[in-house]
Amino acid sequence: MKYVILIHSNPRPWGHPTGEFVAEHQALPAEQRRALNDGFEAVLTELSERGELVGGEALADPRSARLYRWEGGQPLVTDGPYAEAKEHLAGFFLIDVESQERAEEVVRHFSGPGETVELRPTMSGNAEDA
């Protein structure tokens, strides 16, 4: 079953790993920050070794985004991101795991202080869940 892990964050300045640039994460004691980072790296290694990590990518600063909307019968292009957004999509991972339980076990290590992480099944192989 394929799932996308979407990392929503608003680091200041924009950077990756996002936790290093998010005030809530920076406020933690150094040892706790290190433990969170070590846990995250361990899960990435495990996903890779088990063949469950399909891919992923950190995204550039949302100020570099371009939005495409349909208006007046043609595309209208504007600078992004959505002005009202407090958090932006900072990156994603695509995993292919045996069950939703496994996906939920994995994604717990992706969330951190000051960030929101979304777990969403893909339509590929999960049509019954849509």
C-alpha positions in Angstrom: 0.0 0.0 0.0 1.4 3.3 -1.0 1.2 6.4 1.2 2.4 9.9 0.9 3.8 11.6 4.0 3.3 15.4 3.5 5.4 17.6 5.8 3.7 21.0 6.4 5.9 23.6 8.1 6.9 27.3 8.1 10.6 27.5 9.0 12.2 30.9 9.4 14.3 31.2 7.3 13.2 28.5 4.9 15.5 25.6 5.2 15.9 21.9 5.6 15.7 19.9 7.7 12.8 22.1 8.7 13.1 21.4 12.4 16.3 23.3 12.6 14.5 26.4 11.4 11.2 26.1 13.4 11.0 28.0 16.7 9.2 25.2 18.6 11.9 22.7 17.7 14.7 25.2 18.4 13.3 25.8 21.9 13.8 22.1 22.9 16.9 21.1 24.9 19.7 20.0 22.6 19.6 16.4 23.7 15.9 16.1 22.9 16.5 17.7 19.5 19.3 15.3 18.8 17.1 12.3 19.9 14.3 13.4 17.6 16.7 13.8 14.7 18.4 10.4 15.4 14.9 8.7 15.5 14.0 10.3 12.2 17.2 9.2 10.6 16.8 5.7 12.0 13.4 5.4 10.4 14.6 6.6 7.1 17.4 4.0 7.2 14.9 1.3 8.1 12.5 2.3 5.3 15.3 2.2 2.8 16.7 -1.2 4.0 13.2 -2.8 3.9 12.6 -1.4 0.4 9.6 0.7 1.7 11.0 4.1 0.8 10.0 4.9 -2.8 11.2 8.5 -2.8 10.9 11.9 -1.3 12.1 15.5 -1.7 12.4 18.7 0.3 10.7 21.6 -1.4 12.2 25.1 -2.0 10.9 28.3 -0.3 7.2 28.7 -1.2 7.9 32.3 -2.3 9.3 30.7 -5.4 6.1 28.9 -6.2 3.9 29.8 -9.2 0.1 29.2 -9.0 -1.9 28.2 -12.1 -5.6 28.8 -12.1 -8.2 28.7 -14.8 -9.9 32.0 -15.5 -11.7 33.4 -18.5 -11.1 30.2 -20.5 -7.3 30.2 -20.0 -4.6 29.6 -17.4 -3.9 32.6 -15.2 -0.4 32.5 -13.6 0.4 34.3 -10.3 3.2 34.2 -7.8 2.6 31.8 -4.9 2.1 30.7 -2.2 -1.4 31.2 -1.0 -1.2 34.3 1.1 -3.5 33.0 3.8 -1.5 29.9 4.5 0.3 29.7 7.8 2.1 26.5 7.0 3.4 25.4 3.6 4.2 22.1 2.1 7.9 21.7 2.9 8.5 18.2 1.5 7.1 14.7 1.0 8.0 11.1 1.2 6.4 8.2 -0.8 6.4 4.9 1.1 5.1 1.5 0.1 4.3 -0.5 3.2 2.2 -3.7 3.9 -0.6 -1.9 5.9 -2.0 1.3 7.2 -0.8 0.3 10.7 2.8 0.1 9.4 2.3 3.6 7.7 1.0 5.0 10.9 3.9 3.5 12.9 6.4 5.1 10.4 4.8 8.5 10.2 4.9 9.1 14.0 8.7 9.7 13.5 8.1 12.4 10.9 6.2 14.8 13.0 8.0 17.3 15.2 7.4 20.4 17.2 5.9 23.3 15.1 5.1 21.1 12.1 2.0 19.2 10.8 2.5 15.9 9.0 -0.3 14.4 6.8 -0.5 10.7 5.9 -2.5 10.1 2.8 -2.9 6.8 0.8 -2.4 7.1 -2.9 -5.1 5.9 -5.3 -2.6 3.4 -6.7 -3.4 0.1 -5.1 -5.7 1.8 -2.5 -8.9 2.4 -4.5 -11.0 0.7 -1.9 -9.8 3.2 0.7 -10.7 6.3 -1.4 
